[in-house]
Amino acid sequence: MRKTIVLSAILVLVFVSYFDVSEAGVPFNNLEGVGGVALNPLAYLADSGNEKDYLKIGDVDVLGKPRFGGWYVNLDDVKVDWTAFGVADTLFKRIEVSYGYETIAQSNSPTRHKNNLGAKLLLIPENFKDNKFIPAVSVGSIWKNASDKGLGVDTDGTDYYLVFTKLITQLPKPVLLSGGVLSTRGRVNGIFGFDKKRKEVAFGNIDVLLTKKIVIGFEYKQGAKYPDFKNANYWDAHLGLLVNKNLSLIAAYVNAGNSKSGNKVGLGDGVVLSAQYSF
């Protein structure tokens, strides 16, 4: 019952109020600072899509306006308070650069810290050459460094991903679909260090744009399973509302796996809150 109630509650995926819903929306800074939703990257870059928001050198759009995001995750099953802050910007309308910082405080355990440096390259823009069926396609990497080193694991590692994102406008309500493949060595996203082995996992998002200001959706990330450490699958359900064209307030229900499972490392479930600001 508790989960059903929380599932009805919240994340805000916001498109600034002057956007037409037929255009690609702006991603958040996710928990690792990358342009995406909470858990996953999107193929879209962290810019507004508006040429007026770019610093120009001659006729070249060089630098977009930055975007900031802050997250708070409460996982009561394991007594974890997880906070994250991120910033992302876009160069030449093709390259996104990002930074994210995370602090994970758990009762009766040392506080862990994690840094994330991200780079994303837009390979194919959405609707390339007026072909409405073509999704945006991007590749990216996230270098991560964790303060806590577990036995036999590294303190830093790099994730690589390929992601496809498409806004479908032919339905009664516009639907944003996104999915991709992630190559990782992270244990609990790298918070518990990085395995010697590398695994490939899938991730995906679906969001329905009820209005230009309200979105509901679902997000999924498969857990990487190494020989001696198996991550749980993660998912969240979300709903959002735009405060104004710059500020978005976010909340969500997230399930990070069964915290009492002996087969996979899960962190239980909880509530997520976020504030996002775009210039």
Buried (B, 14 or more C-beta within 10 A) or exposed (E): EEEEEBBEBBBBBBBBEEBEBEBBBBBBBBBBBBBBBBBBBBBBBBBBBBEEBBEEEEEEBEBBBBBBBBBBBBBEBBBBBBBBBBBBBBBEBBBBBBBBBBBBBBEEEEEBBBBBBBBBEBEBBBBBEEEEEBBBBBBBBBBBBBBBEBEEBBBBBBBBBBBBBBBEBEEEEBBBBBBBBBBBBBBBBBBBBBBEEBBEBEBBBBBBBBEBBBBBBBBBBBBBBBEEBBBBBBBBBBBBBBBEBBEBBBBBBBBBBBBEEEEBBBBBBBBBBBBBBBE
